Amino acid sequence: MTPSIELAYLLSAVLFVLGLKRMQTPPTARSGNALASLGMFTAVVATLFVHDVLSWPLLLAGVLTGGAIGTVLAVRTPMTSMPELVAVFNGFGGAASAFVASAEIAQYLQGSRLVDASTYSPTLAVVIGVSLLVGMITFTGSLVAFGKLQGLLSGNPITFPGVAFVTGLLLLAGVVGIVLMALGAPELTTDPDITLYAGIGIAASAALVGLFLVFPIGGADMPVVVALLNSYSGLAAAATGFILDNTALIVSGTLVGAAGFMLTMQMCEAMNRSLANVMLGGFGGDGATSSALDIPEGKSVQETSPQDLAILATYAERVIIVPGYGLAVAQAQHAVRELADRLQSKGVDVRYAIHPVAGRMPGHMNVLLAEADVPYEQLFEMDEINSAFSSTDVALVIGANDVVNPAAREASGSPIAGMPILDVDDAETVVVIKRSLSPGYSGVPNSLFYQDNTRMLFADAKEAVSETTEAVKGL
Amino acid sequence: MIENVIIFVLAALLGTEVLTKVPQTLHTPLMSGANAISGITLVGAVIAAGMSDAWWAQALGFGALVVATINVVGGFLVTDRMLRMFGRKRSASASDSSSS
């Protein structure tokens, strides 16, 4: 590679870093994304000068097909389906790395003029094997995550006894495949079959590892999974960079790997669970199994109506809205914004409290509310707003459950014990809009529903919020 | 190889340093933007599909080219779409919201 091409790759890596750096604040984030895409353009153009292009039609056909599909997906997908789209894109990233690793094996086996068989070393074989392994795990794992998010697969953990053991064995098989590829490297020209079959073995076992890794993980743990697969897709790209000896790929892949891993750890922290605990799965379900309105003995529920909520909220000084996954399901983000607008026009201070794992991916609620034009200055992270609940008149919980369950503070034996929660019960009145009393994803009954200062509004989130807005208009 | 390992470690440190400060509000665009960047595998796809004379490599490279381009084009576009929402000033009218 000539120095000018190397420098172009360096430039694109610098643009990626600067672009990600601008992602730190909402006003600069958009230009950051533009910088990063400029970096990508630079890298691709530089690549066209690495060797002579032999087949322009193939290149153009691939780029045009992929570009068209990508554009349609990016423009058409509704904001409520962003978790699914991100999962799919992660999967494509992994698939691309697996394809490139396979193509590299093919170059050597078919004696392409691009490569010199004498440079094929055990080290290179290991790097190709790792890229194939990580790429395939990312690909099939993301497909399962997509299926769960889209509702094609059950949101409940799909598991069987010993699933972790089987996954471990399969992963071991993949590693054995990599070792075989390395051992077969010196005999590549005389005995290419070892390399070929080891490669196929790695791909097959990695595909199964990806499936079994995500099957046992329940729907509400998806923020962790999506972030982790994001990290894998970056590491797969970095591994491809090692194959091609390409700085741009190593730097940018590693940046993405770091980003995904950091988000993964933040999500785990927000649930007070270790990554191992999430990944071994079998935790909770969609919470839809228990019967709808059973009130436990000795406890009572106070119901309220949209009209009462309207009066309560209109004459409040401070209202904090706590959105959860239920808001996304009901697509109630616009209705909520309209209610907030009405209340603000009556002089009520309205803010939003966002729990880190509310929804199905990191930042899910923020994107939905941004779509509904809620200014990000009104969105507060858990640590910023938790102390404010005690001076709040109404905490309005819409489709959130486990993240406001006081059991996380109290019962030490419960699965959610120690999970940081939003302290909505400190507010003077808590109104929970929810279809039923069913427990959240953790399966732990929510003691918030039976507290003296809690009012339940049993309804679909969007309808209830719209009716409340109408009632506020009349006041 | 050892230079590449050095680059890898430094990039990981740099990435962690730059990214821990991203606020929760931007976590989704960060993920989709980072994902578009991981489509840098496109570079490998271009080499395999366009510059090789081994037809298996071309075929596999073509597959890589399609999925990597989806990843890059789709990823950057959808991130821009999200960030446009975060940046815009809210309109005075609330009439576009849905009511049922």
Interface residues (C-beta under 8 A of the other chain):
Chain A: F16 V17 G19 L20 K21 M23 Q24 T25 P26 P27 A29 R30 G32 N33 A34 A36 S37 G39 M40 A43 V44 T47 L48 V50 H51 D52 V53 L54 S55 W56 L58 L59 A61 G62 V63 T65 G66 G67 I69 G70 T71 L73 A74 V75 T77 M79 M82 L85 V86 F89 N90 F92 G93 A95 A96 S97 F99 V100 S102 A103 E104 A106 Q107 L109 Q110 G111 S112 R113 L114 T123 V226 A227 N230 S233 G234 A236 A237 A238 T240 G241 F242 I243 L244 D245 N246 T247 A248 L249 I250 V251 S252 G253 T254 L255 V256 G257 A258 A259 G260 M262 L263 Q331 H334 A335 R337 E338 D341 I354 P356 M361 P362 G363 H364 N366 V367 A370 E371 A372 D373 V374 P375 Y376 L379 E381 K462 E463 S466 T469
Chain B: M1 N4 I7 F8 A11 A12 L14 G15 T16 V18 L19 T20 K21 V22 P23 Q24 T25 L26 H27 T28 P29 L30 M31 S32 G33 A34 N35 A36 I37 S38 G39 I40 T41 L42 V43 G44 A45 V46 I47 A48 A49 G50 M51 S52 D53 A54 W55 W56 A57 Q58 L60 G61 F62 G63 A64 L65 V66 V67 A68 T69 I70 N71 V72 V73 G74 G75 F76 L77 V78 T79 D80 R81 M82 L83 R84 M85 F86 G87 R88 R90 S91 A94 D96 S97 S98 S99 S100
